[in-house]
Amino acid sequence: MTNAADVFTLKNSKGVEVTFIARGGQITSIKVPNAKGEVADVVIGYDTVEEALAGDAYYGAICGRYANRIVKGEFELNGQSYQLETNNGPNHLHGGTDGFNLRTWEVEQVELPQFAQACQLTLVSPDGDQGYPGELTTIVTYGLTEDNELVIEYDAVADKDTIINLTSHAYFNLDGAGAGTIAEHELTLNADKFTPIDGEIGTVTGEIAEVKDTSMDFTAAKKIKEALQADCPQVKLVDGIDHNFVINGYDGSLKLAARLESPLSGRCMEVYTDQPGVQVYTASHFDGSETGKQGRPIEKWAGLALETQIFPDSPNKAHFPEATLKAEEHYRHTCVYKFI
């Protein structure tokens, strides 16, 4: 029986270490060397397990059953209407106030040939849990390769038709947690389109818009501060970026979604996924009121979340990617964070 505070660490021969706890599968540390051999912990969070359990439970955690937002917490499936908790203004976010990020996952160390080290995390969510239909069994594999890739593989199956969207909610700062903001980081997205948000709705409208000639254009590498400082209505709505980007050429195969690079530390991270979207969030809600790693305040824009996913509110948008999981079929999702 796994306990919430149980700690697990994956290591490879290149000096990369990934540490997580059983509560939420929460990734509490990723230590990565740069070209000079200088090691930094590149995820925002806390110094101790006790602080992690008491603090923001989204940091580095698995979010579900439906990550991101569902408008008014409502959806219809097979002619039946469902009402979920509204925990983010008028909307449902990340499974509500008792999401998968707050559950204790059963964790088992496993040996898989493609990984230097790996663990499997299992969670059974009963029928009606969080308001969703069907008993859902989810197995998430965290695997670390010798090529400095943290691979997250999701596999879920339900006994009734349901909806699903799982993601990992780590915030990255390639200079190290507590080492300033990500404003000077350079971001590239393999996305010619994004889904604009509306202030009244609190999330996506259903529009799929071109990024060209907007502050959302990261098709070529640019400093994140260029968007943060832009006179742009979409940026002003959330004091930064909290938008879903549409990955080019989605076909269910693994594709490059994003590339994040710090000119200061020289570290670089590439994100690959087989999902249609990636939520880019500049952590505008951080306000310095929480103490993070090294005893430093967690300030606005201290980290960047790159959450691979189905689009927000997909259950209510027929032209968005399908979020329905049919009974006894498998939801599968792979996300790779590759450190260079």
Buried (B, 14 or more C-beta within 10 A) or exposed (E): EBEBBBBBBBBBEBEBBBBBBBBBBBBBBBBBBBEEEEBBBBBBBBBEBEBBBEBBBBBBBBBBBBBBBBBBBBBEBEEEEBEBBBBBEEBBBBBBEEBBBBBBBBBEEEEEEEBBBBBBBBBEBEEEBBBBBBBBBBBBBBBBBEBBBBBBBBBBBBEBBBBBBBBBBBBBBBBBBBBBBBBEBBBBBBBBBBBBBBEEBBBBBBEBBEBEEBBBBBBEEBBBBBBBEBEBEBBEBBEBBBBBBBBBEBEEEEBBBBBBBBEBBBBBBBBBBBBBBBBBBBBBEBEEEBBBBEEBBBBBBBBBBBBBBBBBBBBBBEEBBEBBBEEEEEBEBBBBBBBB
